[in-house]
């Protein structure tokens, strides 16, 4: 039986890092593409007052599913597992924030 070559990128820690960082990057890109001339803290406050901050955060996390599927296609199961773990943690944060 042949052993599969291990890849340095097939790591749960890298998956967690990608899974946590990707939504943050998408959120900042949305902020930069918005045509508002406001500071970042004012932007967050306005989203919070409009009750859209959690919804926008959920949409940013949605991109993790594409990264998950991409790593599955590359046969990086450990990295995909890390992305899934980060997505589940984000889901718990959204669930808790909606409860309060």
Backbone as JSON, one array per atom type, in Angstrom:
{
  "sequence": "XXXXXXXXXXXXXXXXXXXXXXXXXXXXXXXXXXXXXXXXXXXXXXXXXXXXXXXXXXXXXXXXXXXXXXXXXXXXXXXXXXXXXXXXXXXXXXXXXXXX",
  "N": [[0.83, -1.16, 0.0], [0.59, 2.17, -0.9], [1.85, 5.12, 0.55], [0.47, 8.3, 0.95], [1.9, 11.35, -0.11], [2.78, 13.78, 2.22], [1.76, 17.13, 2.6], [3.0, 20.35, 3.33], [1.13, 22.35, 3.62], [-1.15, 21.04, 4.31], [-2.59, 21.16, 6.99], [-4.15, 21.46, 10.12], [-3.95, 23.77, 11.67], [-3.23, 25.75, 9.81], [-5.57, 25.75, 8.38], [-7.4, 26.73, 10.32], [-6.32, 29.3, 10.59], [-6.7, 30.36, 7.98], [-9.47, 30.11, 7.87], [-10.32, 31.89, 9.89], [-9.16, 34.3, 9.09], [-9.98, 34.9, 6.44], [-12.81, 35.76, 6.39], [-12.48, 38.19, 7.77], [-10.82, 39.66, 6.08], [-12.54, 39.87, 3.86], [-14.56, 41.41, 5.02], [-13.15, 43.84, 5.49], [-12.59, 44.52, 2.85], [-15.18, 44.99, 1.9], [-15.76, 47.22, 3.47], [-13.84, 49.04, 2.46], [-14.7, 49.26, -0.17], [-17.12, 50.48, 0.1], [-18.79, 53.53, -0.42], [-18.59, 55.45, 1.51], [-17.4, 58.18, 3.43], [-16.35, 57.69, 6.07], [-14.98, 56.87, 9.29], [-13.54, 53.74, 10.35], [-14.54, 52.86, 12.81], [-16.89, 54.39, 13.03], [-18.26, 53.32, 10.9], [-18.66, 50.66, 11.78], [-20.27, 51.22, 14.02], [-22.53, 52.34, 12.76], [-23.43, 50.16, 11.27], [-24.07, 48.45, 13.37], [-26.15, 49.85, 14.64], [-28.07, 49.73, 12.66], [-28.68, 47.1, 12.72], [-27.32, 45.3, 11.05], [-24.81, 44.36, 11.2], [-24.23, 41.74, 12.14], [-25.43, 40.25, 10.12], [-23.95, 40.99, 7.86], [-21.47, 40.06, 8.69], [-22.04, 37.32, 8.73], [-22.38, 36.85, 6.01], [-19.79, 37.32, 5.15], [-18.48, 35.18, 6.3], [-19.53, 33.19, 4.8], [-17.94, 32.86, 2.57], [-16.03, 31.13, 3.43], [-16.98, 28.6, 2.87], [-16.45, 28.25, 0.17], [-13.65, 28.24, 0.23], [-13.3, 25.98, 1.79], [-14.35, 23.97, 0.09], [-12.54, 24.2, -2.0], [-10.11, 23.35, -0.81], [-10.83, 20.76, -0.22], [-11.07, 19.71, -2.8], [-8.41, 19.84, -3.53], [-7.45, 17.83, -2.03], [-6.64, 18.34, 0.57], [-7.37, 17.52, 3.35], [-7.02, 17.97, 6.12], [-6.52, 20.72, 6.31], [-8.95, 21.66, 5.32], [-10.57, 20.73, 7.35], [-9.77, 22.4, 9.44], [-10.68, 24.89, 8.47], [-13.41, 24.38, 8.49], [-13.78, 24.09, 11.25], [-13.2, 26.7, 12.15], [-15.29, 28.04, 10.91], [-17.48, 26.95, 12.22], [-17.04, 27.95, 14.78], [-17.37, 30.7, 14.25], [-20.1, 30.53, 13.61], [-21.22, 29.87, 16.11], [-20.62, 32.24, 17.47], [-22.26, 34.06, 16.08], [-24.72, 32.94, 16.69], [-24.82, 33.26, 19.5], [-24.69, 36.05, 19.62], [-27.1, 36.78, 18.46], [-28.85, 35.83, 20.33], [-28.66, 37.55, 22.42]],
  "CA": [[0.0, 0.0, 0.0], [1.38, 3.38, -1.0], [1.5, 6.22, 1.44], [0.3, 9.56, 0.28], [2.86, 12.36, 0.31], [2.19, 14.83, 3.05], [2.05, 18.48, 2.14], [3.15, 21.27, 4.46], [-0.08, 23.15, 3.73], [-2.24, 20.2, 4.81], [-2.41, 21.31, 8.41], [-5.35, 22.01, 10.73], [-3.64, 25.13, 12.1], [-3.33, 26.62, 8.65], [-7.0, 25.84, 8.08], [-7.98, 27.67, 11.28], [-5.84, 30.63, 10.23], [-7.41, 30.77, 6.77], [-10.89, 30.21, 8.21], [-10.56, 33.09, 10.68], [-8.67, 35.49, 8.41], [-10.71, 35.16, 5.2], [-13.96, 36.66, 6.6], [-12.02, 39.52, 8.19], [-10.36, 40.32, 4.86], [-13.72, 40.21, 3.07], [-15.22, 42.53, 5.71], [-12.39, 45.06, 5.21], [-12.79, 44.86, 1.44], [-16.51, 45.61, 1.82], [-15.62, 48.56, 4.05], [-13.08, 49.89, 1.55], [-15.47, 49.48, -1.39], [-18.27, 51.34, 0.38], [-18.47, 54.9, -0.85], [-18.73, 56.35, 2.65], [-16.19, 58.82, 3.93], [-16.43, 57.59, 7.52], [-13.93, 56.04, 9.88], [-13.93, 52.33, 10.52], [-15.38, 52.73, 14.02], [-18.21, 54.92, 12.69], [-18.86, 52.32, 10.01], [-19.12, 49.56, 12.63], [-21.39, 51.73, 14.81], [-23.72, 52.48, 11.91], [-23.93, 48.8, 10.97], [-24.66, 47.92, 14.6], [-27.43, 50.53, 14.86], [-29.02, 49.27, 11.64], [-28.82, 45.65, 12.93], [-26.82, 44.6, 9.88], [-23.43, 43.92, 11.42], [-24.2, 40.28, 12.22], [-25.79, 39.72, 8.8], [-22.79, 41.18, 6.99], [-20.46, 39.11, 9.16], [-22.43, 35.98, 8.28], [-22.08, 36.77, 4.58], [-18.34, 37.22, 5.01], [-18.1, 33.81, 6.67], [-20.01, 32.31, 3.74], [-16.83, 32.6, 1.66], [-15.29, 29.98, 3.96], [-17.45, 27.38, 2.21], [-15.7, 28.13, -1.08], [-12.29, 27.82, 0.58], [-13.42, 24.59, 2.25], [-14.5, 23.1, -1.08], [-11.28, 24.24, -2.74], [-9.13, 22.5, -0.16], [-11.28, 19.37, -0.39], [-10.7, 19.33, -4.17], [-6.96, 19.66, -3.55], [-7.17, 16.7, -1.14], [-6.04, 18.83, 1.82], [-8.47, 17.29, 4.28], [-6.74, 18.58, 7.42], [-6.73, 22.16, 6.17], [-10.39, 21.84, 5.2], [-11.12, 20.51, 8.69], [-9.51, 23.63, 10.19], [-11.61, 25.91, 7.98], [-14.72, 24.02, 9.01], [-13.78, 24.41, 12.68], [-13.3, 28.16, 12.29], [-16.64, 28.41, 10.49], [-18.39, 26.55, 13.31], [-16.85, 28.93, 15.85], [-18.08, 31.9, 13.81], [-21.54, 30.26, 13.72], [-21.57, 30.0, 17.53], [-20.58, 33.66, 17.82], [-23.47, 34.64, 15.52], [-25.85, 32.41, 17.47], [-24.81, 33.92, 20.8], [-25.01, 37.47, 19.46], [-28.53, 36.9, 18.17], [-29.59, 35.49, 21.54], [-28.61, 38.69, 23.35]],
  "C": [[0.89, 1.24, 0.0], [0.9, 4.42, 0.0], [1.42, 7.5, 0.63], [1.34, 10.55, 0.8], [2.14, 13.4, 1.15], [2.65, 16.19, 2.54], [2.11, 19.39, 3.36], [1.89, 22.1, 4.68], [-1.26, 22.35, 4.25], [-2.11, 20.11, 6.32], [-3.67, 21.96, 8.99], [-5.13, 23.45, 11.17], [-3.73, 26.13, 10.96], [-4.79, 26.8, 8.26], [-7.71, 26.8, 9.02], [-7.59, 29.1, 10.92], [-6.58, 31.17, 9.02], [-8.89, 31.0, 7.08], [-11.22, 31.44, 9.04], [-10.19, 34.36, 9.92], [-9.49, 35.86, 7.18], [-11.95, 36.03, 5.42], [-13.56, 38.07, 7.01], [-11.54, 40.31, 6.97], [-11.55, 40.75, 4.0], [-14.46, 41.39, 3.7], [-14.49, 43.84, 5.43], [-12.53, 45.48, 3.76], [-14.15, 45.52, 1.24], [-16.46, 47.03, 2.37], [-14.91, 49.5, 3.08], [-13.86, 50.2, 0.28], [-16.73, 50.32, -1.15], [-17.87, 52.78, 0.1], [-18.63, 55.92, 0.27], [-17.39, 56.93, 3.04], [-16.25, 58.86, 5.45], [-15.27, 56.74, 8.01], [-14.46, 54.62, 10.08], [-14.84, 52.16, 11.74], [-16.78, 53.3, 13.78], [-18.98, 53.95, 11.79], [-19.44, 51.15, 10.82], [-20.33, 50.0, 13.45], [-22.67, 51.85, 13.98], [-24.29, 51.11, 11.54], [-24.61, 48.19, 12.19], [-26.03, 48.54, 14.86], [-28.49, 50.07, 13.86], [-29.31, 47.76, 11.76], [-28.39, 44.84, 11.71], [-25.42, 44.04, 10.07], [-23.33, 42.4, 11.44], [-24.51, 39.66, 10.87], [-24.62, 39.85, 7.84], [-21.66, 40.24, 7.4], [-20.76, 37.69, 8.71], [-22.15, 35.8, 6.79], [-20.58, 36.66, 4.33], [-17.86, 35.81, 5.32], [-18.52, 32.83, 5.58], [-18.9, 31.97, 2.74], [-15.95, 31.45, 2.15], [-15.73, 28.68, 3.29], [-16.73, 27.16, 0.88], [-14.26, 27.68, -0.81], [-12.28, 26.37, 1.03], [-13.49, 23.65, 1.05], [-13.22, 23.07, -1.92], [-10.23, 23.35, -2.13], [-9.53, 21.03, -0.21], [-10.89, 18.87, -1.79], [-9.19, 19.09, -4.29], [-6.5, 18.49, -2.68], [-6.38, 17.12, 0.1], [-7.11, 18.73, 2.89], [-8.24, 17.95, 5.64], [-6.95, 20.09, 7.38], [-8.22, 22.47, 6.07], [-11.07, 21.65, 6.55], [-10.9, 21.75, 9.57], [-10.44, 24.76, 9.77], [-13.01, 25.63, 8.49], [-14.83, 24.35, 10.5], [-13.92, 25.9, 12.92], [-14.7, 28.64, 11.92], [-17.65, 28.07, 11.57], [-18.26, 27.52, 14.48], [-17.53, 30.25, 15.5], [-19.59, 31.71, 13.95], [-22.01, 30.37, 15.17], [-21.57, 31.45, 17.97], [-21.84, 34.37, 17.29], [-24.68, 34.2, 16.33], [-25.95, 33.1, 18.84], [-25.18, 35.39, 20.67], [-26.47, 37.69, 19.13], [-29.37, 36.6, 19.4], [-29.64, 36.68, 22.5], [-28.84, 39.93, 22.58]]
}
